[in-house]
Amino acid sequence: MAVAVEDGVGPGLASGRSGPRQGSRGRVVVVGAGVIGTMHALLAVGAGLEVVHIEREIEPRGASTRNFGLVWVSGRASGADLELALRGRRLWEEVALSVEGLHLRTSGSLTLAATQEELEVMREACSAAGTSLRRWELLSVGAAVDLCPEVSPELAGALYCPVDAVVEPRQAVHVLREHLRRQPRYTWVPAREVVGLGPGAVCDDLGQWHRGDHVYLCTGATTPGLLSRYVERPRTRRVRLQMLETTPYRGEVGPALADGDSLRYYPAYDVPALADLPPQPSSARAAGAQLLLVQRVDGGLTIGDTHEYDEPFPFDLEEDLYDHLLGRAASLLRQPLPPVRRRWAGVYAETLDKRAELYWREEVLAGVEVVNGPGGRGMTCAPAIAEVSIARLLDEAPSAGPAGVRGSAQDVRSAVEGTVGPDRAARTGAAVPWPGATGRP
Ligand SMILES: Cc1cc2nc3c(=O)[nH]c(=O)nc-3n(C[C@H](O)[C@H](O)[C@H](O)COP(=O)(O)OP(=O)(O)OC[C@H]3O[C@@H](n4cnc5c(N)ncnc54)[C@H](O)[C@@H]3O)c2cc1C
């Protein structure tokens, strides 16, 4: 598709309204082609809007391509956090049914307890609120091995969450974007960095303005960057993670695996028994290490992660942390680990108080909205976050298009019930329309 740009039109002239193509219900500009921006583009096109999608790289290579691909519900805190994750999980399933080539593996997760203390944390968490939504099952070691014969029988037990799922992070945003490029209302503008903002408009590094009824700034961990002129103080901080991937493992792992250290980091396990866990080894604690392990479609194992908060971040990778993660992974699996084929670091943005604010949404100029900072839940929640954006837009801007926009707004509104809380929608099973959908569930 040809790159469409608005030549040299200043933001004053743009005044937030650009005149959508005939037959379109309005136009949005999405900046950033990570999973947050791509899901905004997908849902906007699905709601009948015209989308101009701008990315500063030739193709995205940020957090959305570097993660585990976990659509991870189990560890989320009960309430809005869990509801957003559940809604994200459901929408991923709908997207996967509609977009050819998008792999969603719904094989759940096993959090493995190596000790009785870890098992006790799981047991207490299972009796706390929200368990039924996660569909957790506490398993004996025998039952865990039956479910996943590749886990070591030397464990104390496991917590199974059938709701967790996996997408392929090196492919997902690219597959979605290729799907979008086949839609008539979508325009892809790669290798353009947005450097300025105006009401309902952005200016790229070639000085060209792109205008819409609304702009979504989904620029990930590059914040503050572009935004420093428009927000008083940062609403996010950055977190750096070390990851690796092995060559194909001989067995089929099935569910995603987590170790007992993950209990220390996910809010769902914030129960009294947590205080009885012995301290982590100091180097692992300093690195915020937990083990997550996901088998890729080609058999390789993605293994991580660590959490680093102090900037400036190092540009190189710390080998000791890999020794720790590989040791943990080896202790949980029945067969030896295959050789490592790649190592990398990734950075995501999270809100300063991630329990109080699940992500950062703010209109920084008329018609220009930041959607950022979902932290370690961004891959999981991206479709649910985008769904909220598009529903709000269609509610708040009924003039975005000719007759018909109301019907579209209704579709999306019924899916989110007009709030950030997607729980009700998850129960009603309402769905947004996907562009080019063939087989809706
Ligand atoms: C190692 C790692 C593991 C993770 N694992 C998981 C997981 O398993 N499950 C989960 O739910 N979450 C996970 N996360 C979190 C998740 O990956 C992020 O929350 C999510 O990818 C953020 O998406 P994004 O679109 O906001 O950011 P990004 O993916 O960083 O995308 C932002 C895009 O904006 C572009 N951009 C920035 N500035 C401009 C500009 N001025 N003009 C044009 N384009 C611009 C960038 O080039 C980039 O492509 C993980 C994160 C990391 C780093």
The ligand as an SDF file (V2000), in Angstrom:
LIG
                    3D

 53 58  0  0  0  0  0  0  0  0999 V2000
   11.6100   -9.2030   27.8740 C   0  0  0  0  0  0  0  0  0  0  0  0
   10.1500   -8.8990   28.0420 C   0  0  0  0  0  0  0  0  0  0  0  0
    9.2670   -9.9370   28.3270 C   0  0  0  0  0  0  0  0  0  0  0  0
    7.8970   -9.6450   28.4520 C   0  0  0  0  0  0  0  0  0  0  0  0
    7.0250  -10.6830   28.5570 N   0  0  0  0  0  0  0  0  0  0  0  0
    5.6950  -10.4320   28.5040 C   0  0  0  0  0  0  0  0  0  0  0  0
    4.7620  -11.4880   28.4250 C   0  0  0  0  0  0  0  0  0  0  0  0
    5.1490  -12.6510   28.2830 O   0  0  0  0  0  0  0  0  0  0  0  0
    3.4420  -11.1980   28.4920 N   0  0  0  0  0  0  0  0  0  0  0  0
    2.9880   -9.9120   28.5900 C   0  0  0  0  0  0  0  0  0  0  0  0
    1.7840   -9.7060   28.6970 O   0  0  0  0  0  0  0  0  0  0  0  0
    3.8520   -8.8660   28.5440 N   0  0  0  0  0  0  0  0  0  0  0  0
    5.1800   -9.0990   28.5010 C   0  0  0  0  0  0  0  0  0  0  0  0
    6.0650   -8.0720   28.4490 N   0  0  0  0  0  0  0  0  0  0  0  0
    5.5410   -6.6990   28.3830 C   0  0  0  0  0  0  0  0  0  0  0  0
    5.1020   -6.3660   26.9590 C   0  0  0  0  0  0  0  0  0  0  0  0
    6.0200   -6.8620   26.0320 O   0  0  0  0  0  0  0  0  0  0  0  0
    4.9800   -4.8450   26.8110 C   0  0  0  0  0  0  0  0  0  0  0  0
    4.1340   -4.3180   27.8200 O   0  0  0  0  0  0  0  0  0  0  0  0
    4.3620   -4.4850   25.4680 C   0  0  0  0  0  0  0  0  0  0  0  0
    5.0400   -5.1350   24.4220 O   0  0  0  0  0  0  0  0  0  0  0  0
    4.4080   -2.9670   25.2550 C   0  0  0  0  0  0  0  0  0  0  0  0
    3.9230   -2.7220   23.9690 O   0  0  0  0  0  0  0  0  0  0  0  0
    4.0400   -1.2790   23.3240 P   0  0  0  0  0  0  0  0  0  0  0  0
    3.3620   -1.3400   22.0110 O   0  0  0  0  0  0  0  0  0  0  0  0
    3.5830   -0.2630   24.3330 O   0  0  0  0  0  0  0  0  0  0  0  0
    5.6110   -1.0010   23.2100 O   0  0  0  0  0  0  0  0  0  0  0  0
    6.6740   -1.4210   22.0900 P   0  0  0  0  0  0  0  0  0  0  0  0
    6.5640   -2.8320   21.7100 O   0  0  0  0  0  0  0  0  0  0  0  0
    7.9960   -0.9600   22.5900 O   0  0  0  0  0  0  0  0  0  0  0  0
    6.2450   -0.5670   20.8260 O   0  0  0  0  0  0  0  0  0  0  0  0
    6.3800    0.8340   20.7610 C   0  0  0  0  0  0  0  0  0  0  0  0
    6.6700    1.1860   19.3170 C   0  0  0  0  0  0  0  0  0  0  0  0
    6.6120    2.6070   19.1570 O   0  0  0  0  0  0  0  0  0  0  0  0
    7.6280    3.0030   18.2640 C   0  0  0  0  0  0  0  0  0  0  0  0
    7.9020    4.4180   18.5130 N   0  0  0  0  0  0  0  0  0  0  0  0
    8.3950    4.9700   19.6450 C   0  0  0  0  0  0  0  0  0  0  0  0
    8.5090    6.3120   19.5160 N   0  0  0  0  0  0  0  0  0  0  0  0
    8.0680    6.6150   18.2810 C   0  0  0  0  0  0  0  0  0  0  0  0
    7.9290    7.8330   17.5620 C   0  0  0  0  0  0  0  0  0  0  0  0
    8.2580    9.0090   18.1200 N   0  0  0  0  0  0  0  0  0  0  0  0
    7.4650    7.8000   16.2960 N   0  0  0  0  0  0  0  0  0  0  0  0
    7.1100    6.6040   15.7160 C   0  0  0  0  0  0  0  0  0  0  0  0
    7.2190    5.4210   16.3540 N   0  0  0  0  0  0  0  0  0  0  0  0
    7.6750    5.4160   17.6230 C   0  0  0  0  0  0  0  0  0  0  0  0
    8.8030    2.0990   18.6470 C   0  0  0  0  0  0  0  0  0  0  0  0
    9.7580    2.0250   17.6000 O   0  0  0  0  0  0  0  0  0  0  0  0
    8.0790    0.7770   18.9070 C   0  0  0  0  0  0  0  0  0  0  0  0
    8.0210   -0.0420   17.7490 O   0  0  0  0  0  0  0  0  0  0  0  0
    7.4350   -8.3080   28.3450 C   0  0  0  0  0  0  0  0  0  0  0  0
    8.3470   -7.2850   28.0800 C   0  0  0  0  0  0  0  0  0  0  0  0
    9.6840   -7.5650   27.9220 C   0  0  0  0  0  0  0  0  0  0  0  0
   10.6370   -6.4470   27.6110 C   0  0  0  0  0  0  0  0  0  0  0  0
  1  2  1  0
  2  3  1  0
  2 52  2  0
  3  4  2  0
  4  5  1  0
  4 50  1  0
  5  6  2  0
  6  7  1  0
  6 13  1  0
  7  8  2  0
  7  9  1  0
  9 10  1  0
 10 11  2  0
 10 12  1  0
 12 13  2  0
 13 14  1  0
 14 15  1  0
 14 50  1  0
 15 16  1  0
 16 17  1  0
 16 18  1  0
 18 19  1  0
 18 20  1  0
 20 21  1  0
 20 22  1  0
 22 23  1  0
 23 24  1  0
 24 25  2  0
 24 26  1  0
 24 27  1  0
 27 28  1  0
 28 29  2  0
 28 30  1  0
 28 31  1  0
 31 32  1  0
 32 33  1  0
 33 34  1  0
 33 48  1  0
 34 35  1  0
 35 36  1  0
 35 46  1  0
 36 37  1  0
 36 45  1  0
 37 38  2  0
 38 39  1  0
 39 40  1  0
 39 45  2  0
 40 41  1  0
 40 42  2  0
 42 43  1  0
 43 44  2  0
 44 45  1  0
 46 47  1  0
 46 48  1  0
 48 49  1  0
 50 51  2  0
 51 52  1  0
 52 53  1  0
M  END
$$$$
